[in-house]
Amino acid sequence: MTAPIVHTTRLVAAYRRYLGSADAPRFAHDVDEHYTSATLTALLSRGEVEHRRAAALALGMLGDRHSVDFLGRALSDCDRGVRLVADDSFHSVIVRDAAPLHHQKLLRVIHLIDGGEYAAALSPAMVLIDQAPLYAEAHHQLAICWHGLEDFEKAEAAYQSCLWHCRFHYTAWQSLAKVRVLLGKGNKALDALNRCLDINPDVETARMQRRVIRRRLRQSDV
């Protein structure tokens, strides 16, 4: 019984120091000295609120692909603070969930997409997926390319590939709903939005999309 109490105290102490200083490297170092990822995921799953917040933050800095599902579940935590921290950490982990070279290639693709250069981003995104087929975020960025190029069938397939590798990727669920609407698949779009909101209940834009689609479907039945 003694060891868990000491570990929890160290984690909370490091977290409180971080809140006061915003010194992320020190927080990561302090946590890494005393905790494994397995311990952090256990605390995230069943610890007290402050422990869950601290564990979510630490996993965003120290976690790997084995942390993704735990962070994904924390997106629907009863505490909004845990949800917010888990959201940032979740995206941090899925973006860096590859070898450093592949991570750098992904960042280049994201930069092109952010500039609206979907055609330019398409080829490097496809090459990246050939090199790292399990990299969920690479599939997501390829889907965004196809979406931007208005090839909605290929975008749908790429979003589904992303979700095959990372079922908690709620942004992909929401975007999948958008292309399904454009493909005339209203009911399937609703299914995707329901999954999005089950994972992350704070996505108000998805809730609004769902209301609009339901209204259109009711009108089409009249």
N, C-alpha and C positions, 0 to 999 in steps of 0.2 A: 504493500500500500504506500510505502514511503516514496519510491521512485517516481510514480506518476504525479504525485503532489509537487515534488521538486521540479520535474519537467514542465508541468503546467505553469508553475510560478515563473520559471525562466522565460517561457514563451510569452506570457502576459507582460512581464517586465520589459522584455525586448520590444514588444508591440507598443507599450506605453511610451517608451523612449522614442520610438519611431514617430509616433503621433506628435511628439513635442519637437522633434528635430528634423523630420523628413529625411533622415540619413538612411537611405535604402541599402547601401553597401554594408553599413554596420549591422543593420537589422538582419540582412541575409547571412552575414558572417556569424552573428550571435546564435541564430537559429540553426545554422548548418553544423555548428560545433556540438550541439546537444540532441538534434532530432534527425530521424530518418524520414523519408517521404511516407513510409508506411505509418509512422506515428502521427504525422501531420494529417494524413487522410483520415485516420481514426478519430482524431480530435475534430476535424471538420465535420465528420458524420454524426458525432454524438457528444461533443463537448459543450460547455456552457457558451453563452453568446460571445463573450469576449475571446474565448479560446477559438471559436469557429472563425471569427473575424481575423484573428492573428494567423490561424492556419491557412485560411484562404489567401491572405496576403503572401505568406511564406511560399506557398505552392506556386504562386505566380512567378516568383523569383527563382525557386529551386526545383520545381516539379518538372516532370516529363510526361510522356504520353500516358503513363499509368495513372497520372493525376487527373486526366481529362474527364473521365466519367464522374469522379467525386466532385469536381468543380461544376460539372454540368448539373448534377443533382442539387448542388448548393444554390443554383440560380433560382430555385423555388423555395429557398429557406424561409421560415416564418419571420426572420429578422431582416428588415430592409438593408441594414448595414452589411450583413453577411452577403446578401444578394449583390449589392453594388461591388464589393471587393471581389467576390467570386467571378463576377462578369469581367472585370478587368483582367483578372488572373487567367480565366478561361481563354480569352482571346490571346493573351501573351503566350500561353503554352501551345495553342494550336498553330500559331504563326511560326514559332521556332521549333516545331516538332519535326525536325529533319536535320541532316548533316549541315554543318555551317555553310558549305558551298551552295547547297540547295536552298537554304534560308536566304542567302544573299540574292540568288536568282529570283526567289519569290518577291523579295522587296523591290527588285527592278520591275517585275511585272506589275506589282501594286502601284509603283510610281507612274508607269505608263497609263494604267487604268484611271488613276486619279486625275490625270491630264486629259482624259477622254480619248486616249489613243488606243482604242480597242483593237483595231486591226494590227497595230504594231505590237501589242501585247500578246496577241493570239499565238503566234509561233513559239515564242519563248515559254509560254504557259504550257503548250503541248509538249515541248521538249522536256520541260521540268517534270511533267507527269510520267513521261517515258522513263526518266531517270529515277524518279521517286514516286512510284505508283500508289503508295500507301499514304502519301502526304495529302490529307483531307483539304487543307487550305489551298493547295495548288488546284485541286478540282473546283473549289469554290471560285477562285479567281478566273479559271477557264470559263466557268458558267457565266460570270459577270461579263467576260469578253463576248460570248455568244449572245448574251442578253442585250448588250450595247449595240451589237451588230444586227439585232433584230432577227436572229435565227433562233426562234423560240423553242423549237423542237430540240435542237442541240443544247440549248441552255437548260431545258428541263432535264435532259439526260445527264448533263454535267452536275447540276444541283443534286440529282439523285445519287450520283457517284460520290459526291462529297458526303452526303448523309449516310451512305453505306459505310464509310470509313469513320464518321463521327456523327452519331445519331443525336447528339445534344447541340448541334450547330444550328441554333434557332434562327440566325440570320439567313441561313440557306433555306430553312423551312419557309420563312416569310417571302423570300425572293422566288422560291418555287411556286408559291401561291400566285404571285404576280404573273409569272409566265403562263401558268395554267389558266388564269382568267383570259389572257390574250389568245390562248389556244381554244377558248370556249369550253373549258373544263371547270365550270363553277363549283360543282360539288366536291371535286378533288382539290380545288383551291381551298375550300373550307376545311377539308381534312388537314391540309398542310398548316393552315393558320391555327387550327386547334392544337396540333402538335407543338407549334411555336409557342403558344401561350401556356401549354402544359409545362413546357421546359422553363420559360421565363414569363411569369405573369405581369411583368412590368412593361412589356412592349405595347404601349398604348396605340401605336400606329397599326399594329396587327389587329388590335381589337376594333379599330375604326374600319380597317379593310374588311373585316369579317361582317360588320354591320352593313356595309355597302353591298357586299356580295349577297348577303341574305335578302336584302331589300330587292335587289335586281332579280333574284331567283323567284321571289314571291310575285313580283310584277309580271315575270314571264309566264307564270302559271295561270294568271288571270285571263 
